[in-house]
Amino acid sequence: SSDVCSSDLKQINFRKNEKITVGLILLLLCIFLAVLVPALSPWTSTEMHADIRSQGMSFAHPFGTDKFGRDLFVRVWCGVRISLCVGLASALLNGALGILYGAASGYARKTADNILMRIADIVASVPSLLYVILIMMVLGANEVSILVGLCISGWIETARIVRGEVMRIKEREFVLASRLAGAGPLRIFLTHLLPNAAGPIVVSLTFLVPQAIFTEAFLSFMGVGIPAPGASLGTMIQAARSQIFVHPYQMLIPTAVLCILILSLNLIGAGLEAKIRRRREGM
């Protein structure tokens, strides 16, 4: 049979965890608006109208318009959609790479394990932002370049977590029994090691999403991310810097939405981490 830790995620009561509940509500609201607003609005994220430049909030334009007459309500939720796509895709790719690499390292013998982890340390020694900037210089400024750059070193923390969990579990009685019964490494990993390490892996992947979202917004704010007229939250914040004293809403609204988006994901991750830690301490 499998270890008791395999029930970590099943034991989480989402209704009794305030952090997870609040985080999920905020995240689902952001997803709902990011999907529906660009699809249903009569405005697009790039069309400019000289006669409505820098208008305040109104029924026609709930977040007002920017200095080019573009509707901020549509642009903000298009930016949220870009951020979520980059964050989720980055988490999935980094998670898959980290799980495979960490499992191979944790299940391997000591020499192979040391070689694999030293390679990971070398890759991690270079700041991830530098990887992203170098990739964008080669492939151009777009979502794919940011995603590729984030995936060069973003998997390492997940790999270390998976390695630690595999090393902790692989000597347990049920794993040894499965090995004696003739099960191969792949079957043991899929049947015993991965389910028992699912809790820490999910927590790690949850925190990867806001990290990727912040990185994309920061790069766009610095002018090396998604270029204008793309509706990235970072691009909107950067473009509104010149209007901060005249029309502060143009900068404050996308900043607030970005903070809410990152906060919702961090709350979910923190709630999952606390629940799993308490579960294990109570075993």
ROPA-595465 format. One record per residue: x, y, z of N, C-alpha, C in turn. Coordinates in steps of 0.05 Angstrom, whole numbers, padded with zeros to 5 digits, always signed. Each point is the difference from the previous one (the first is absolute). Example, Ala and Ser with C-alpha at 12.3 -4.5 7.8 and 13.67 -1.06 7.14 Angstrom:
<rs>
+00264-00114+00156-00018+00024+00000+00018+00024+00000/-00007+00021-00014+00016+00024+00001-00015+00022+00014/
</rs>
This chain:
<rs>
+00017-00024+00000-00017+00024+00000+00017+00025+00000/-00012+00023-00002+00015+00025-00001+00000+00013+00027/+00019+00020+00003+00004+00014+00025-00024+00018+00006/-00003+00006+00026-00023+00016+00009+00001+00028-00012/+00025+00009-00007+00003+00027-00011-00014+00004-00027/-00007-00022-00013-00013+00002-00026-00028+00013+00002/-00010+00002+00025-00026+00012+00004+00002+00029+00007/+00023+00012-00002+00004+00028+00008-00020+00018-00013/-00002-00001-00027-00018+00018-00014-00029-00007+00005/-00007-00026+00003-00027-00007+00005-00010+00009+00027/+00018+00004+00019-00008+00008+00027-00005+00030+00003/+00006+00015-00020-00003+00029+00002-00029+00008-00003/-00011+00013+00021-00027+00009-00001+00000+00029-00009/-00007+00005-00025+00003+00027-00011-00019+00020+00013/-00023-00010+00009-00020+00018+00012+00010+00011+00027/+00017-00015+00014+00010+00008+00026+00027+00013-00001/+00011+00006-00023+00025+00013-00003-00004+00027-00013/+00002+00021+00017-00006+00027-00009+00018+00009-00023/+00026-00006+00002+00018+00009-00021-00007-00012-00027/-00005-00026+00000-00007-00013-00025-00027+00010-00011/-00019+00003+00018-00026+00010-00009+00001+00027-00012/+00013+00019+00014+00002+00027-00011+00017+00000-00026/+00021-00015+00000+00017-00001-00024-00016-00011-00024/-00015-00021+00004-00016-00012-00022-00021+00019-00010/-00013+00014+00019-00021+00019-00009+00012+00022-00017/+00023+00011+00009+00013+00021-00016+00010-00010-00027/+00011-00024+00000+00011-00011-00024-00022-00006-00020/-00022-00013+00009-00022-00006-00018-00013+00025-00011/-00001+00021+00017-00011+00026-00010+00018+00011-00022/+00026-00001+00004+00019+00010-00021-00003-00017-00025/-00001-00026+00002-00003-00017-00024-00026+00006-00014/-00022+00002+00015-00026+00006-00011+00000+00026-00017/+00011+00021+00012+00001+00026-00014+00020-00001-00024/+00022-00014+00004+00020-00001-00022-00011-00015-00024/-00018-00019+00004-00012-00015-00022-00023+00016-00013/-00017+00011+00016-00025+00011-00010+00003+00029-00010/+00015+00017+00014+00000+00028-00007+00011+00005-00028/+00024-00011-00008+00009+00004-00027-00018-00012-00021/-00015-00021+00007-00017-00013-00020-00026+00016-00004/-00011+00012+00021-00026+00013-00001+00001+00030-00003/+00022+00012+00005+00001+00029-00001-00001+00010-00029/-00013+00023-00005+00000+00012-00027+00026+00012-00007/+00018+00003+00020+00026+00012-00006+00021-00022-00002/+00022+00006-00014+00023-00019-00001+00022+00012+00017/+00021-00016+00004+00022+00009+00017+00019+00019-00014/-00002+00002-00026+00020+00016-00015-00012+00023-00015/-00026+00001-00004-00011+00022-00016+00002+00027+00016/+00008+00021-00015+00004+00026+00012-00022+00019-00009/-00008+00019+00017-00020+00019-00006+00009+00027+00011/+00008+00018-00018+00011+00026+00009-00020+00017+00016/-00026-00004-00005-00020+00017+00012-00007-00009+00029/+00011-00022+00009-00006-00009+00028+00026-00006+00015/+00021+00014-00006+00026-00004+00013-00002+00009+00030/+00011-00017+00017+00003+00005+00029-00027+00008+00012/-00021-00013-00007-00025+00004+00013-00001-00015+00026/-00014+00011+00020-00003-00014+00026-00020-00023-00002/-00004-00013+00023-00018-00023+00001-00029+00008-00007/-00013-00017-00015-00027+00005-00008-00014-00027-00006/-00025+00001-00005-00015-00024-00006+00011-00013-00026/+00007+00016-00019+00011-00011-00026+00028-00010+00004/+00015+00013+00018+00028-00008+00004+00005-00002+00031/-00006-00024+00012+00001-00002+00029+00027+00007+00012/+00022-00005-00014+00027+00008+00010+00010+00025-00013/-00016+00013-00016+00009+00024-00015+00015-00008-00025/+00013+00019-00012+00016-00004-00024+00028+00010+00004/+00019-00009-00016+00028+00008+00003+00005+00025-00018/+00025+00008-00002+00008+00024-00014-00004-00003-00031/-00005-00024-00009-00004-00005-00028-00030-00005-00006/-00017+00002+00020-00028-00005-00004-00008-00029+00000/+00017-00018+00011-00006-00028+00001-00015-00007+00026/-00019-00018-00002-00016-00007+00024+00017-00016+00019/+00004+00010+00025+00017-00013+00019-00013-00025+00012/-00027-00001+00001-00013-00023+00011+00006-00025-00017/-00001+00003-00026+00006-00023-00018+00030-00006+00001/+00017+00021+00000+00029-00004+00000+00009-00014+00025/-00011+00008+00023+00009-00012+00025-00007-00030+00001/-00023-00008-00009-00008-00028+00001+00013-00016-00022/+00007+00013-00022+00017-00014-00020+00028-00005+00012/+00010+00020+00015+00026-00004+00013-00001-00022+00021/-00022-00002+00014-00003-00022+00019+00001-00027-00014/-00013-00001-00023-00001-00025-00016+00028-00008-00009/+00016+00020-00009+00028-00005-00008+00016-00010+00024/-00003+00013+00023+00014-00007+00024-00006-00029+00009/-00026-00006+00000-00008-00027+00008+00010-00022-00020/+00000+00006-00025+00010-00019-00020+00030-00005+00004/+00015+00022+00003+00029-00003+00005+00005-00014+00026/-00014+00007+00021+00004-00012+00026-00007-00030+00001/-00023-00007-00011-00008-00028+00001+00017-00017-00019/+00006+00010-00024+00017-00016-00018+00028-00004+00012/+00011+00021+00012+00026-00002+00013+00000-00020+00023/-00021+00001+00016-00002-00019+00023-00002-00029-00010/-00016-00005-00021-00003-00027-00011+00026-00011-00011/+00014+00017-00017+00025-00009-00012+00022-00004+00021/+00003+00020+00018+00020-00002+00021-00007-00024+00019/-00025-00004+00005-00008-00022+00017+00007-00027-00012/-00006-00003-00026+00007-00025-00014+00030-00005+00000/+00015+00021-00007+00030-00003+00000+00010-00006+00028/-00010+00014+00019+00010-00003+00028-00007-00027+00011/-00023-00011-00006-00008-00026+00010+00018-00022-00013/+00004+00002-00026+00017-00020-00014+00028+00001+00010/+00011+00024+00001+00028+00003+00008+00004-00007+00030/-00018+00009+00017+00003-00006+00028-00004-00029+00007/-00019-00013-00015-00004-00029+00005+00024-00016-00009/+00012+00007-00023+00024-00014-00010+00023+00004+00020/+00003+00024+00010+00022+00005+00019-00004-00014+00026/-00024+00001+00011-00006-00012+00026+00001-00030-00001/-00007-00012-00023-00001-00029-00002+00028-00011-00008/+00017+00017-00011+00026-00010-00010+00019-00006+00023/+00022-00012-00006+00021-00005+00020+00014+00026+00007/+00017-00001+00020+00012+00025+00011+00016+00015-00020/+00016-00013-00016+00017+00014-00020-00017+00014-00021/-00019-00014-00011-00017+00012-00020-00016+00023+00012/-00010-00004+00024-00015+00021+00014+00017+00025+00003/+00025-00003+00009+00017+00023+00003+00005+00015-00026/+00004-00015-00021+00005+00012-00027-00024+00016-00008/-00024-00012+00002-00025+00013-00009-00005+00025+00017/+00004+00000+00026-00005+00023+00016+00021+00022-00004/+00025-00007-00006+00020+00020-00005-00007+00014-00027/-00010-00014-00019-00009+00012-00025-00022+00020+00006/-00019-00008+00016-00022+00018+00008+00010+00024+00014/+00020-00003+00017+00011+00023+00015+00013+00020-00019/+00014-00011-00021+00013+00018-00020-00021+00016-00015/-00022-00014-00008-00021+00014-00015-00013+00021+00018/-00004-00006+00026-00013+00018+00018+00017+00023+00008/+00026-00001-00005+00019+00021+00009-00004+00025-00017/-00012-00002-00023-00005+00024-00017-00029+00009+00006/-00004+00026+00006-00027+00010+00006-00019-00006-00023/-00025-00008+00007-00019-00007-00020-00007+00023-00018/+00000+00025+00010-00006+00023-00017+00020+00003-00022/+00025-00007+00005+00020+00001-00021-00006-00019-00022/-00008-00025+00007-00008-00019-00020-00023+00011-00018/-00020+00011+00013-00023+00010-00015+00009+00022-00019/+00016+00019+00010+00009+00022-00017+00016-00010-00024/+00018-00019+00005+00017-00010-00022-00017-00015-00021/-00020-00015+00009-00017-00014-00018-00017+00020-00017/-00009+00021+00013-00016+00020-00014+00017+00015-00020/+00025+00003+00005+00018+00013-00020+00003-00017-00025/-00002-00027+00004+00003-00018-00023-00027-00005-00014/-00021-00005+00015-00026-00007-00011-00019+00023-00003/+00007+00023+00011-00018+00023-00001-00017+00001+00025/-00013+00024+00004-00017+00004+00024-00028-00010-00004/-00006-00022+00011-00027-00012-00001-00004-00020+00022/-00024-00011+00002-00007-00019+00021+00017-00025-00001/+00006-00009-00024+00015-00025-00003+00029+00004+00010/+00012+00023-00006+00027+00005+00010+00001+00001+00030/-00020+00013+00012-00001+00001+00030-00003-00028+00011/-00017-00016-00012-00005-00027+00010+00025-00017-00002/+00014+00002-00023+00025-00016-00003+00020+00009+00021/+00003+00026+00004+00019+00010+00019-00006-00009+00028/-00026+00000+00007-00008-00008+00027+00005-00030+00005/-00001-00016-00022+00003-00029+00003+00029-00009+00001/+00019+00017-00005+00028-00008+00000+00009-00008+00028/-00008+00016+00020+00008-00006+00028-00023-00002+00019/-00025+00005-00009-00022+00000+00018-00008-00027+00011/+00010-00021-00011-00007-00027+00009+00018-00010+00023/+00021+00015+00006+00020-00011+00019-00011-00003+00028/-00015+00019+00010-00010-00002+00027-00020-00023+00002/-00016-00004-00020-00018-00024+00000+00016-00025+00000/+00022-00001-00016+00017-00024-00002+00012-00006+00028/+00008+00020+00014+00012-00005+00027-00021-00010+00019/-00024+00010-00002-00022-00010+00018-00006-00028-00006/-00003-00007-00026-00006-00027-00008+00023-00019+00008/+00024+00008-00004+00023-00016+00007-00001-00007+00030/-00005+00021+00016-00001-00005+00029-00022-00019+00008/-00023+00003-00012-00023-00018+00006+00006-00028-00009/+00011-00003-00024+00007-00027-00010+00020-00014+00018/+00021+00015+00008+00020-00012+00017-00012-00007+00028/-00020+00015+00009-00012-00006+00025-00018-00025-00001/-00013-00003-00023-00020-00022-00002+00011-00026-00012/+00022+00002-00016+00008-00024-00015+00010-00023+00017/+00007+00005+00026+00009-00021+00017-00023-00010+00019/-00024+00010-00005-00022-00009+00017-00007-00029-00007/-00015-00013+00019-00005-00029-00003-00016-00007-00025/-00020+00016-00006-00017-00006-00022+00015+00003-00027/+00019+00018-00001+00016+00003-00024+00019-00024-00003/+00013-00008+00022+00017-00023-00001-00015-00025-00007/-00024-00003+00010-00017-00023-00007-00007-00001-00029/-00006+00024-00011-00007+00002-00028+00025-00007-00018/+00023+00009+00009+00025-00006-00014+00006-00030+00000/-00004-00012+00023+00005-00029+00002-00020-00016-00016/-00024+00011-00004-00020-00013-00016+00005+00002-00030/+00021+00014-00008+00008+00002-00028-00008+00026-00014/-00011+00019+00015-00009+00025-00013+00025+00016-00009/-00002+00012-00023+00022+00017-00011-00001+00028+00012/+00022+00015-00005+00001+00027+00011-00023+00018-00008/-00009-00002-00026-00021+00017-00009-00026-00006+00014/-00006-00026+00003-00025-00008+00014+00001+00008+00029/+00022-00003+00013+00003+00008+00028-00004+00030+00003/+00011+00015-00018-00003+00029+00001-00029+00009-00003/-00013-00012-00021-00028+00008-00006-00019-00010+00021/+00005-00024+00012-00018-00012+00018+00003+00009+00029/+00025+00004+00008+00006+00006+00028+00013+00027+00005/+00021+00006-00015+00015+00024+00007-00015+00026-00007/-00010+00001-00025-00014+00025-00008-00025+00005+00016/-00018-00019+00005-00023+00006+00017+00007+00009+00028/+00021-00011+00012+00008+00008+00027+00014+00027+00001/+00010+00009-00022+00013+00026-00002-00018+00021-00012/-00025-00007-00004-00018+00019-00014-00004+00026+00014/-00003-00001+00027-00005+00024+00015+00021+00021-00004/+00025-00005+00007+00021+00020-00004+00003+00009-00030/-00004-00019-00018+00002+00008-00029-00022+00020-00007/-00024-00005+00008-00022+00019-00006+00005+00027+00012/+00010+00001+00024+00006+00026+00013+00022+00014-00016/+00021-00014-00008+00021+00012-00016-00011+00011-00026/-00017-00015-00014-00011+00009-00025-00018+00024+00004/-00014+00001+00022-00018+00023+00005+00016+00026+00003/+00023-00002+00013+00016+00024+00003+00015+00008-00026/+00004-00019-00018+00013+00006-00025-00017+00019-00017/-00026-00001+00002-00018+00016-00017+00003+00030+00006/-00003+00009+00026+00004+00029+00005+00028+00009-00006/+00020-00017+00003+00028+00008-00006+00002+00006-00030/-00012-00017-00017+00001+00005-00029-00016+00025-00007/-00023+00004+00012-00016+00024-00005+00015+00025+00007/+00013+00000+00023+00015+00024+00008+00024+00005-00019/+00013-00021-00008+00023+00003-00018-00009+00012-00027/-00022-00010-00011-00010+00011-00025-00008+00029+00003/-00014+00007+00022-00008+00028+00004+00024+00018+00004/+00020-00010+00015+00024+00016+00005+00016+00006-00026/+00003-00021-00017+00014+00004-00025-00015+00019-00018/-00027-00003-00001-00015+00018-00017+00001+00029+00011/+00001+00003+00026+00002+00026+00012+00027+00013-00007/+00021-00017-00001+00027+00010-00006+00004+00005-00030/-00020-00007-00016+00001+00004-00029+00014-00021-00016/+00005-00024+00013+00013-00022-00015-00019-00024-00001/-00025+00004+00008-00019-00022+00000-00018+00002-00025/-00026-00005+00004-00019+00001-00022-00002+00029-00010/+00005+00005-00025+00001+00028-00009-00028+00011-00005/-00002+00027+00000-00025+00013-00007-00006-00005-00029/-00026-00001-00008-00023+00006+00017-00011-00024+00016/+00016-00020+00004-00009-00023+00015-00011+00008+00027/-00022-00013+00009-00013+00007+00024+00010-00016+00024/+00026+00003+00005+00012-00012+00024-00003+00019+00024/-00005-00011+00024-00003+00018+00023+00025+00016+00004/+00024-00012-00003+00025+00015+00003+00003+00022-00020/-00008-00005-00025+00001+00020-00021-00018+00024+00007/-00024-00006+00010-00019+00021+00007+00010+00017+00022/+00012-00013+00021+00011+00015+00022+00022+00018-00009/+00018-00010-00017+00022+00015-00010-00009+00024-00017/-00020-00005-00017-00010+00021-00017-00014+00022+00015/-00011-00006+00024-00015+00019+00016+00017+00016+00019/+00026-00006+00001+00018+00015+00018-00001+00030-00004/-00001+00008-00025+00000+00029-00006-00027+00013+00008/-00020-00016+00006-00027+00011+00006-00006-00002+00030/+00020-00009+00016-00006-00006+00028-00011+00023+00016/+00009+00025-00006-00009+00023+00015-00025+00013-00012/-00004-00005-00026-00023+00012-00014-00024-00019+00001/+00005-00026-00008-00021-00020+00000+00010-00025+00014/+00001+00000+00026+00012-00022+00015-00014-00027-00004/-00026+00000-00006-00014-00025-00004+00012-00017-00022/+00012+00012-00020+00011-00015-00022+00023-00018+00009/+00014+00007+00021+00021-00017+00011-00009-00016+00024/-00017+00011+00016-00008-00013+00025-00019-00024-00005/-00017+00001-00020-00019-00022-00005+00015-00025-00009/+00017+00001-00021+00014-00025-00008+00019-00010+00022/+00011+00019+00016+00017-00008+00022-00016-00016+00021/-00023+00011+00007-00017-00013+00019-00010-00028-00009/-00007-00002-00025-00009-00026-00011+00023-00020+00000/+00024+00009-00007+00024-00018+00001+00005-00009+00028/-00002+00018+00020+00004-00008+00028-00021-00020+00009/-00025+00004-00008-00022-00018+00008+00005-00028-00013/+00009-00001-00025+00005-00025-00013+00022-00015+00014/+00022+00013+00005+00023-00013+00013-00008-00008+00029/-00014+00017+00014-00009-00006+00027-00018-00025+00001/-00018-00002-00019-00018-00024+00000+00016-00026-00002/+00020+00000-00018+00015-00024-00004+00018-00006+00024/+00012+00021+00012+00016-00004+00024-00016-00010+00024/-00025+00010+00002-00018-00009+00022-00006-00030-00003/-00005-00008-00025-00006-00029-00005+00024-00016+00007/+00024+00008-00009+00024-00015+00006+00006-00001+00030/-00003+00023+00014+00005+00001+00028-00019-00018+00016/-00026+00001-00009-00019-00017+00013+00005-00030-00003/+00007-00008-00025+00007-00028-00005+00024-00008+00016/+00021+00017+00001+00024-00006+00014-00005-00004+00030/-00016+00018+00012-00006-00002+00028-00016-00024+00007/-00020-00007-00017-00016-00024+00005+00016-00025-00001/+00017-00002-00021+00016-00024-00003+00020-00003+00023/+00012+00023+00008+00019-00001+00022-00014-00009+00026/-00023+00010+00006-00015-00008+00024-00008-00029-00001/-00007-00008-00024-00008-00029-00004+00023-00018+00006/+00024+00006-00009+00023-00017+00004+00009+00001+00029/-00002+00024+00013+00008+00002+00028-00019-00016+00018/-00024-00004-00009-00020-00014+00016+00000-00030-00004/+00017-00009-00020+00000-00029-00005+00014-00016+00022/
</rs>
